[in-house]
Amino acid sequence: MDERSDNRRDRRRFLRELGAGTAAVTTAWPFTVVRGTGRERPNVIVIMTDDQGYGDLGATGNPVIRTPNIDAMAERSARMEQFYVHPVCSPTRACLMTGRYNYRTRVIDTWIGRSMMDPGEVTVAELLQGSGYSTGIFGKWHLGDNYPMRPMDQGFEESLVHRGGGIGQPSDPPGGEGKYTDPILFHNGEEVRTEGFCTDIYFDAALEWIGGEVEGGRNFFAYVAPNAPHGPFNDVPQELYEEYRSIDLGNHVFPQERGHPLPEDADTDRRARIFSMITNIDDNVGKLFRGLDDLGVTGSTIVIFMVDNGPNGNRYVAGMRGSKSSVYEGGVRSPFFVQWPDRLTAGHSSDRIAAHIDVLPTILEACEVPVPADLRLDGRSILPLLEGVEVEWPDRTIHIQAHRGDQPFKFHNFAARKQKWKFLHASGFGRERFEGTPALELYDMEFDPLEEHNIAHLRPDVVRTMLLDYDAWFDDVGTTRPDNYAPPKIVIGTSHENPTVLTRQNWRSTQGSWARYTNGRWELQVANLALWDIHLRFPVTEEDVEVVLHLDDRELTGNIPGGPEGASGCVFNRIVLPMGPLHLSADITIGGVVQGPSQVDLNRL
């Protein structure tokens, strides 16, 4: 820990109360850190919410939801009117962090080991850190929970995050299951118990940290990524929930004159819960801007607002078709507001297509940080479009594809978007592949922006051209590495992480799930020869338990007699793990039913 970090933490009341330490920052590529103290370069804040759709703002036409602060930001911002993300979260986050298509990064899916990003990828945090910026993340990462894939290993000096894809999933720490209020989070790798609603905690921590950086005269990059309004929905801001529950949220109150009508079924209680989380986000955005005003850095700070995918459920999306997981517009369109008073004109907008892969190169250009010569980006800087500068802007194709599985399957749940045309096969996210001939669709987005008229049969020439383009893209991203779609390995036995906690988020499921009565294995790389205590956790039971621990072909067994006190785990003590690759799994038999462990704690002695 350096003196600068020590002094900075001493100034942060909130983060002191969390009581966390720091860990060494590792980088995926060599660079020389140049510490800047001037204010000539902008600060950067990226706010990306989780499962908030395009239509969940007053600024995008929702007449019911209360988002005055984000709406006001939209008025102060330059906007991209046709901005794209993936239909699910981890792929979007990988593209955002790297400026590269997620298939180049090994991020294939959102769970069971396929949301881990290759540690060799270079992130925007690493690039900014290498140019003298302080870097912090607050909220959701979802690109790997273990070394060397954590945000603190990928360029973030300050991190306050939850594990996995969200609170309320198998990656929750024991005692923190499903707790949006008073959650157990991880500050620079250390487990901390916090007080308050999770979104409030992330924004408060970000503001506290930003204040320290401004006080120290340092430029900062803050990535604020709340896990709201992602489910579960049992723990939401109660006062706001009561407010929304008291008003009519039926489909008839939302504009449906144009485009695709909302499905007839409407879970208005769930909408009330989701809207309460979104208004809570908006309240925090207002608090963030007030904090920047108080610090005197509003003009010199770039603030970006976007979402990670379409809405988690059928609700208003401005007449577009689809929601989360769909490659129709409702599943892949995001608002994109960029406030930078010192440089961008409020109210300016561009109708050119842009996407998550463009965020990294745009930030780098704005911050005057060069792209390393050997770093291949798929995105391009859209700063000239945001500025309204006259610039040659050749048409291009933005590719989007996401579905379950270990690797992409050609033509499965994909979309290719050019400025005029959108070409897609909406085969659905929730399976590894589809059967039969793909039902290809083509839309003229200049005349049919809501995708109401499939004209693939009328323009076979365009279909042919875009099919060739998609084929070339699919083949290209698949050859980024010789073993491009192999999952990254969790590295154990280094000084960077001990204990290592393995969760079902990152196991390679042998039954296609992380549900309770399933099993899987973890793919590890043991860095050093050592002794380990291996703690297997399972649901509390009073029944007899039989345990078989598999370490590649090696088996260790144990039996736990039942009793009224119950059992929730067992520990294999002082186990030698050889250096090199290792498959670890366990069979936990309770009441004659075999399942995998809930979590595994690997403690290096």
C-alpha positions in Angstrom: 0.0 0.0 0.0 1.5 3.4 -1.0 1.5 6.5 1.1 -1.0 8.2 -1.3 -3.5 5.5 -0.8 -3.0 5.6 3.0 -3.6 9.3 3.2 -6.6 9.2 0.8 -8.3 6.6 2.9 -7.7 8.6 6.1 -9.8 11.3 4.6 -12.8 9.1 3.8 -15.2 8.7 6.6 -17.6 6.4 4.8 -15.0 4.0 3.5 -13.2 4.1 6.9 -16.4 2.9 8.4 -16.5 0.0 6.0 -13.1 -0.9 7.4 -11.6 -2.4 4.3 -8.0 -2.8 3.2 -6.4 -2.6 -0.2 -4.7 -5.1 -2.4 -2.1 -4.9 -5.1 -3.3 -3.9 -8.5 -2.2 -6.2 -11.3 -2.4 -5.2 -14.9 -2.7 -7.3 -18.1 -0.1 -5.3 -20.0 3.0 -3.4 -19.1 2.9 0.4 -18.8 4.5 3.2 -16.9 2.3 5.1 -14.5 2.5 8.9 -14.9 0.8 10.6 -11.9 -0.9 13.8 -13.0 -1.9 16.6 -10.6 -3.4 19.1 -13.1 -7.0 19.6 -13.8 -6.7 20.2 -17.5 -8.0 16.8 -18.4 -11.6 15.9 -17.6 -12.8 13.5 -14.9 -15.1 10.7 -16.0 -18.1 9.1 -14.4 -20.0 6.3 -16.1 -23.4 5.4 -14.6 -24.8 2.1 -15.9 -27.9 0.7 -14.3 -29.0 -3.0 -14.4 -32.1 -4.2 -16.2 -33.5 -0.6 -16.6 -35.0 -0.4 -20.1 -35.0 2.4 -22.6 -38.5 3.5 -21.6 -37.9 3.7 -17.9 -37.3 7.5 -17.9 -39.4 10.5 -18.2 -36.9 11.7 -20.8 -37.7 8.8 -23.1 -41.5 9.3 -22.8 -42.6 7.4 -19.7 -45.5 9.4 -18.3 -45.6 7.7 -14.9 -42.1 7.1 -13.6 -40.4 9.9 -11.6 -36.9 10.5 -12.8 -36.4 14.3 -12.6 -32.6 14.3 -12.1 -31.8 12.0 -15.0 -34.3 13.9 -17.1 -32.6 17.1 -16.3 -29.2 15.5 -17.1 -30.6 14.5 -20.5 -31.5 18.2 -21.2 -27.9 19.3 -20.2 -26.3 16.5 -22.2 -25.3 15.6 -25.7 -27.2 12.5 -26.7 -26.8 9.5 -29.1 -30.3 8.7 -30.2 -29.5 5.2 -31.6 -27.2 3.6 -29.0 -26.9 -0.2 -28.7 -26.0 -2.6 -25.9 -26.3 -6.4 -25.7 -29.6 -7.9 -24.6 -28.0 -9.3 -21.4 -25.6 -7.8 -18.9 -22.1 -9.5 -18.9 -21.6 -9.2 -22.6 -22.5 -5.4 -22.4 -20.1 -5.0 -19.5 -17.2 -6.7 -21.3 -17.8 -4.5 -24.4 -17.9 -1.4 -22.2 -14.7 -2.2 -20.4 -12.6 -3.2 -23.4 -14.0 -1.5 -26.5 -14.1 -5.0 -28.0 -16.8 -7.4 -28.8 -17.4 -9.7 -25.9 -16.7 -12.8 -28.0 -13.1 -11.6 -28.1 -12.9 -11.5 -24.3 -14.2 -15.0 -23.4 -17.4 -13.5 -22.0 -20.0 -15.7 -23.6 -22.9 -15.9 -21.1 -24.0 -14.5 -17.8 -23.5 -17.5 -15.5 -21.9 -20.9 -14.7 -18.4 -19.8 -15.6 -19.0 -17.9 -18.8 -19.2 -14.4 -17.5 -15.6 -14.4 -16.5 -13.4 -12.1 -18.7 -10.0 -13.1 -19.8 -7.5 -11.3 -17.6 -5.3 -10.5 -20.6 -8.0 -8.0 -21.8 -7.1 -4.4 -21.3 -9.8 -2.3 -19.6 -10.6 1.4 -19.8 -9.6 1.5 -16.1 -6.1 0.1 -16.8 -5.6 2.6 -19.7 -6.7 5.6 -17.6 -4.8 4.4 -14.5 -1.7 4.1 -16.7 -2.2 7.7 -17.7 -2.4 9.0 -14.1 -6.1 8.7 -13.4 -7.4 7.3 -10.1 -9.9 4.6 -10.8 -12.9 3.3 -8.8 -15.9 1.0 -9.3 -19.0 1.0 -7.1 -21.6 -1.7 -7.6 -21.8 -4.4 -10.2 -18.8 -5.9 -12.0 -20.0 -9.4 -13.2 -16.8 -10.2 -15.1 -15.2 -12.5 -12.6 -15.2 -12.8 -8.8 -11.8 -14.3 -8.3 -8.2 -13.5 -9.0 -7.0 -12.5 -11.6 -10.4 -11.3 -12.9 -11.7 -9.1 -10.1 -12.0 -5.3 -10.8 -9.1 -4.7 -8.5 -7.0 -7.0 -10.8 -8.2 -5.1 -13.9 -7.2 -1.5 -13.2 -9.5 -0.4 -10.4 -7.6 1.0 -7.4 -10.8 1.4 -5.4 -13.6 -1.2 -5.6 -16.8 -1.6 -3.6 -18.8 -4.4 -5.3 -21.1 -7.4 -4.8 -20.2 -10.8 -6.2 -21.7 -12.5 -9.2 -24.4 -11.2 -11.4 -26.5 -9.6 -8.6 -27.5 -9.8 -5.0 -29.9 -12.7 -4.5 -27.9 -15.2 -6.5 -25.7 -18.2 -5.4 -22.7 -15.9 -5.1 -24.1 -14.1 -2.1 -21.8 -14.5 1.0 -23.3 -16.5 3.9 -25.5 -14.2 5.9 -26.0 -11.8 3.0 -28.4 -13.8 0.9 -30.8 -11.5 -1.0 -30.1 -8.5 1.1 -30.4 -5.3 -0.9 -30.7 -3.5 2.4 -27.6 -3.8 4.7 -25.8 -6.0 2.1 -22.5 -7.7 2.6 -20.2 -6.3 -0.1 -16.5 -6.5 -0.9 -14.2 -3.5 -0.5 -10.9 -4.0 -2.3 -11.4 -7.7 -1.9 -12.3 -7.7 1.8 -15.8 -8.7 2.9 -17.6 -5.7 4.6 -21.0 -5.4 6.3 -22.8 -2.2 5.2 -25.8 -0.3 6.3 -28.5 1.1 4.0 -30.0 0.3 0.6 -27.4 -1.0 -1.8 -27.8 1.8 -4.4 -27.4 4.5 -1.8 -24.3 2.8 -0.5 -22.7 2.7 -4.0 -23.3 6.3 -4.7 -22.3 7.5 -1.2 -19.1 5.5 -1.5 -18.4 6.9 -5.0 -19.0 10.5 -3.8 -16.8 10.0 -0.8 -14.0 8.6 -2.9 -14.4 11.4 -5.6 -14.1 14.0 -2.9 -10.8 12.5 -1.8 -9.5 12.5 -5.4 -10.5 16.1 -6.0 -9.0 17.2 -2.7 -5.7 15.5 -3.8 -5.8 17.3 -7.2 -6.1 14.0 -9.1 -8.2 13.2 -12.1 -10.6 10.3 -11.5 -12.6 7.7 -13.4 -15.6 6.4 -11.4 -17.7 3.5 -12.7 -21.0 3.5 -10.8 -23.0 0.4 -11.7 -25.9 -0.3 -9.3 -27.4 -3.8 -9.4 -30.9 -2.2 -9.4 -33.5 -2.5 -10.7 -32.4 -6.1 -11.3 -34.4 -8.6 -9.2 -35.2 -10.0 -6.7 -37.9 -7.5 -5.9 -38.7 -8.4 -2.2 -36.3 -5.7 -0.8 -36.9 -2.3 -2.4 -37.1 1.3 -1.1 -40.3 1.0 0.9 -41.5 4.6 0.8 -41.1 4.8 -2.9 -42.7 1.4 -3.4 -45.8 2.6 -1.4 -45.9 5.7 -3.6 -46.0 3.7 -6.8 -48.3 1.0 -5.4 -50.9 3.7 -4.8 -51.1 4.7 -8.5 -52.4 3.0 -11.6 -49.6 1.3 -13.4 -51.7 -0.7 -15.9 -50.7 -0.9 -19.5 -53.4 1.7 -20.5 -51.6 4.6 -18.8 -48.6 4.3 -21.1 -48.5 5.6 -24.7 -49.2 2.9 -27.2 -50.3 4.8 -30.2 -47.2 3.9 -32.2 -45.4 0.6 -32.5 -45.9 -2.6 -30.7 -48.6 -2.7 -27.9 -47.7 -4.0 -24.5 -48.7 -7.6 -23.8 -52.1 -7.8 -22.1 -50.7 -9.2 -18.8 -49.3 -6.5 -16.5 -47.8 -7.3 -13.1 -48.4 -3.9 -11.6 -47.0 -4.8 -8.2 -43.7 -5.8 -9.8 -43.7 -2.6 -11.8 -44.2 -0.6 -8.6 -41.1 -2.3 -7.1 -39.0 -1.8 -10.2 -40.1 1.8 -10.5 -39.2 2.4 -6.8 -35.7 1.2 -7.4 -35.3 3.4 -10.5 -36.5 6.5 -8.7 -34.1 5.7 -5.9 -31.3 5.6 -8.6 -32.6 9.0 -9.8 -32.4 10.4 -6.3 -28.8 9.3 -6.1 -28.0 10.8 -9.5 -29.3 14.1 -8.2 -27.1 13.7 -5.1 -24.1 12.9 -7.2 -24.6 16.1 -9.3 -25.0 18.2 -6.1 -21.8 16.7 -4.9 -19.9 17.6 -8.1 -21.3 21.1 -7.7 -20.0 21.4 -4.1 -16.6 20.1 -5.2 -16.5 22.6 -8.1 -15.8 20.0 -10.8 -19.1 19.8 -12.6 -17.9 21.6 -15.7 -14.7 19.5 -16.0 -16.4 16.1 -15.4 -17.8 13.9 -18.1 -20.9 12.0 -16.8 -22.3 9.3 -19.0 -25.7 7.6 -18.3 -26.7 4.3 -20.0 -28.3 1.0 -19.2 -26.9 -2.5 -19.7 -29.8 -4.1 -21.6 -33.6 -4.0 -22.1 -36.1 -4.0 -19.3 -36.5 -7.0 -17.0 -40.1 -7.7 -18.0 -42.8 -6.5 -20.4 -43.2 -2.8 -19.8 -43.1 0.5 -21.7 -40.2 0.8 -24.2 -41.4 3.7 -26.4 -43.3 1.4 -28.8 -40.3 -0.8 -29.5 -40.6 -4.6 -29.6 -38.9 -6.9 -27.1 -37.3 -6.6 -23.7 -34.3 -8.1 -21.9 -32.7 -11.0 -23.8 -34.3 -10.0 -27.1 -32.3 -8.7 -30.1 -35.3 -6.6 -31.2 -34.9 -2.9 -30.4 -36.6 -3.1 -27.0 -33.9 -5.5 -25.8 -30.8 -3.7 -27.1 -31.5 0.0 -27.2 -30.1 2.2 -24.4 -30.4 5.9 -23.6 -27.0 7.5 -23.9 -26.6 10.9 -22.3 -23.2 12.6 -22.0 -22.9 15.7 -19.8 -19.7 17.7 -20.1 -20.4 21.4 -19.7 -16.9 22.5 -20.5 -17.0 21.0 -24.0 -20.4 19.6 -25.1 -23.5 21.6 -26.0 -26.6 20.9 -24.0 -29.4 19.5 -26.2 -27.2 18.4 -29.1 -28.0 15.0 -30.5 -26.7 12.6 -33.2 -28.7 10.0 -35.0 -25.7 8.0 -36.0 -25.6 4.4 -34.7 -23.2 3.8 -31.8 -22.8 1.1 -29.2 -21.1 0.0 -25.9 -17.9 -0.8 -27.8 -17.5 3.0 -28.5 -17.4 4.1 -24.9 -13.8 3.2 -24.2 -12.3 4.9 -27.3 -14.6 7.9 -26.7 -13.4 8.3 -23.1 -9.7 7.9 -24.2 -10.0 10.6 -26.8 -11.7 13.0 -24.4 -9.0 12.3 -21.8 -6.2 12.5 -24.3 -5.0 9.0 -23.6 -3.5 7.2 -26.5 -4.6 3.7 -27.5 -1.7 1.3 -27.4 -0.5 0.5 -30.9 -1.0 -3.3 -30.4 -4.5 -3.0 -28.9 -7.2 -3.9 -31.4 -10.5 -2.1 -30.7 -13.8 -2.8 -32.3 -15.3 0.5 -31.3 -14.6 4.0 -32.5 -14.7 7.3 -30.7 -18.0 9.1 -31.0 -16.7 12.3 -29.4 -16.9 14.2 -32.7 -20.6 13.2 -33.0 -21.3 14.3 -29.5 -19.5 17.6 -30.2 -21.4 18.2 -33.5 -18.1 18.5 -35.4 -18.3 18.0 -39.1 -16.3 14.8 -39.7 -16.3 12.1 -42.3 -18.3 9.2 -40.8 -18.4 6.1 -42.9 -21.2 3.7 -42.4 -20.4 0.5 -40.4 -22.1 -2.5 -39.0 -22.7 -3.1 -35.2 -23.0 -6.7 -34.3 -25.0 -8.1 -31.4 -25.3 -11.7 -30.4 -26.1 -13.4 -27.1 -27.5 -16.7 -26.0 -26.9 -19.4 -23.5 -24.0 -21.8 -23.8 -20.2 -22.3 -24.0 -19.7 -20.7 -27.4 -21.7 -18.8 -30.0 -23.7 -20.7 -32.5 -24.0 -19.1 -35.9 -27.3 -17.3 -36.7 -28.5 -17.8 -33.1 -30.1 -14.7 -31.5 -28.1 -12.2 -33.4 -28.6 -8.7 -34.9 -26.5 -6.7 -37.3 -27.3 -3.0 -37.5 -26.2 -0.6 -40.2 -27.4 3.0 -40.3 -30.3 2.1 -42.6 -30.7 -1.6 -42.2 -31.2 -4.1 -39.3 -30.7 -7.8 -40.0 -31.5 -10.3 -37.3 -32.6 -13.7 -36.2 -34.6 -13.5 -33.0 -34.3 -17.1 -31.9 -34.3 -16.4 -28.2 -31.6 -16.2 -25.5 -32.5 -19.1 -23.2 -30.9 -22.1 -25.0 -27.6 -23.0 -26.5 -28.7 -23.4 -30.1 -31.8 -23.5 -32.3 -32.9 -26.2 -34.7 -33.9 -25.8 -38.3 -33.4 -22.9 -40.8 -33.0 -19.4 -39.3 -36.0 -17.1 -39.9 -34.0 -14.1 -41.0 -35.6 -10.7 -40.7 -34.7 -7.3 -42.3 -35.9 -3.9 -41.4 -35.4 -0.5 -43.0 -34.7 1.5 -39.8 -35.0 4.9 -41.6 -38.7 4.3 -42.5 -39.5 1.6 -39.9 -37.6 2.3 -36.7 -40.0 0.2 -34.6 -39.5 -3.0 -36.6 -43.0 -3.5 -37.7 -42.5 -4.6 -41.3 -40.0 -7.4 -42.2 -38.9 -6.9 -45.8 -36.3 -9.7 -46.0 -38.3 -11.2 -48.9 -38.4 -7.9 -50.8 -34.7 -7.1 -50.5 -32.7 -10.3 -51.0 -29.7 -8.2 -52.2 -29.5 -6.5 -48.8 -30.0 -9.8 -47.0 -27.1 -11.3 -49.0 -24.8 -8.4 -48.3 -25.5 -8.3 -44.6 -25.3 -12.1 -44.3 -21.8 -12.0 -45.8 -20.9 -9.2 -43.4 -22.2 -11.2 -40.4 -20.3 -14.3 -41.5 -17.1 -12.4 -41.7 -17.6 -10.9 -38.3 -18.6 -14.2 -36.7 -15.5 -15.9 -38.1 -13.2 -13.0 -37.1 -14.2 -12.7 -33.4 -13.9 -16.5 -33.0 -10.3 -16.5 -34.0 -9.1 -13.9 -31.5 -7.3 -16.6 -29.6 -6.4 -20.2 -30.6 -8.8 -21.5 -27.8 -11.1 -18.5 -28.1 -14.1 -19.9 -26.3 -12.3 -21.8 -23.5 -13.3 -20.4 -20.1 -10.6 -18.6 -18.1 -9.2 -20.3 -15.0 -9.4 -19.1 -11.5 -5.9 -18.8 -10.1 -5.3 -19.9 -6.5 -2.2 -20.0 -4.4 -0.9 -16.4 -5.0 -0.6 -13.6 -2.5 -3.4 -11.7 -4.2 -6.3 -13.7 -2.8 -6.7 -15.9 0.3 -9.1 -17.4 0.9 -10.5 -18.0 -2.5 -14.3 -18.4 -2.4 -15.7 -20.5 -5.3 -19.4 -20.0 -6.0 -21.9 -21.5 -8.4 -21.7 -18.3 -10.5 -18.4 -19.6 -11.8 -18.7 -23.3 -11.8 -18.9 -25.3 -15.0 -22.3 -26.9 -14.4 -22.7 -30.6 -15.3 -26.4 -30.1 -15.3 -26.8 -26.8 -17.0 -27.8 -24.8 -14.0 -26.9 -23.4 -10.6 -30.1 -24.4 -8.9 -29.9 -26.2 -5.6 -30.0 -29.8 -6.7 -27.4 -29.5 -9.4 -23.7 -30.0 -9.6 -20.6 -28.7 -11.4 -16.9 -28.3 -11.2 -14.5 -25.4 -11.0 -11.5 -25.0 -13.3 -8.5 -23.8 -11.4 -4.9 -23.1 -11.9 -2.8 -23.7 -8.8 0.1 -21.2 -8.8 2.2 -22.6 -5.8 2.5 -25.8 -3.9 0.9 -25.3 -0.5 -1.4 -26.9 2.1 -5.1 -26.0 2.0 -8.1 -26.2 4.2 -11.1 -26.9 1.9 -14.4 -25.8 3.4 -17.5 -27.2 1.6 -20.7 -25.3 2.4 -24.2 -26.8 1.9 -27.8 -26.0 3.1 -28.4 -26.6 6.8 -29.7 -30.1 7.4 -30.3 -32.5 10.3 -29.9 -35.6 8.1 -26.8 -37.7 7.5 -24.5 -36.2 4.9 -22.0 -38.1 2.7 -19.3 -36.0 1.1 -17.0 -36.9 -1.8 -14.4 -34.2 -2.8 -13.0 -34.6 -6.3 -9.5 -33.1 -7.0 -9.0 -34.3 -10.6 -9.0 -38.1 -10.2 -8.3 -37.9 -6.5 -11.2 -38.5 -4.1 -11.5 -37.6 -0.5 -14.5 -38.8 1.5 -16.3 -37.8 4.7 -19.5 -38.7 6.6 -21.4 -36.3 8.9 -24.0 -38.0 11.2 -27.3 -36.3 11.5 -28.6 -34.6 14.6 -30.7 -31.8 16.0 -27.9 -29.3 15.9 -27.7 -29.7 12.1 -24.7 -29.2 9.8 -24.0 -26.7 7.1 -20.6 -27.7 5.9 -17.4 -29.6 6.5 -13.7 -29.0 6.1 -11.0 -31.2 4.6 -7.8 -30.1 6.5 -4.3 -29.7 5.3 -4.8 -30.9 1.7 -1.9 -30.7 -0.7 -2.8 -29.3 -4.1 -0.3 -29.8 -6.9 0.8 -26.9 -9.1 -0.9 -26.7 -12.4 -4.5 -27.0 -13.7 -7.0 -28.6 -11.4 -10.7 -29.6 -11.6 -12.4 -29.3 -8.2 -15.9 -30.6 -7.5 -17.8 -32.3 -4.8 -20.8 -34.6 -4.3 -22.9 -33.8 -1.3 -25.5 -36.5 -0.6 -28.3 -35.5 1.7 -31.4 -37.7 2.1 -30.2 -39.8 -0.8 -30.1 -36.8 -3.2 -26.8 -35.7 -4.6 -26.0 -32.0 -5.1 -23.0 -29.8 -5.4 -21.7 -27.6 -2.6 -23.3 -24.1 -2.2 -19.8 -22.6 -2.0 -16.3 -23.7 -1.4 -13.7 -21.8 0.6 -10.1 -22.5 -0.2 -7.9 -21.4 2.6 -4.1 -21.5 1.9 -2.2 -22.3 5.1 
